[in-house]
Amino acid sequence: MTDRRFDGKGEPTNRMETELTRIARLAALFVPLALAACAGGSGPKLDCPQVAVLQQASRLVRSAGPSDEVAARIIDARVTGVAGKCTARGHHGERVVFRIGFAATKGLAARQDDFTLPYFVAITEGDSIIAKQVYPVRFDFRNGATQAVATTKPIRLDFPNAPRSAAQQVLVGFQMTPSELGQARGTAR
């Protein structure tokens, strides 16, 4: 009988279990935000806005020069998801608390090991932007790393507990220059 601590090839499985545990934790963090569940339960009915990643701003690719070739890429970053919850804040308000996950790949043309990219959080209603704030996200590629992940600190937004709040959205994505936005629209799948 094979010892359960080994995979049969002489290698302990603890390393694999640790890696799977880490992956499971990351996956749990980026499960899509289901704020609609706030409306149920024993507490007051909440009119929570939906929190989502804006598809057109979910990926930011920066290249050296106008080339779109892989060899010219400096960084390729993605918003991997949002996760959070909505809770009552007093009798007339609600608070949405969420975090945003990011992942990036260092490109072949990169000459640095540290990148800071801008991302936004916008409150919208229909086609109108009610409020928008831009923040930095940092990716660290030291020690030869070619992949990096980042997660924001909790972002807290307060809304009135009113039907109008349910008609609003909180959208997140990368803040892009006009040329980056044009490239993203041209390569969006």
Disulfide bonds with the S-S distance in Angstrom:
Cys48-Cys86 2.13
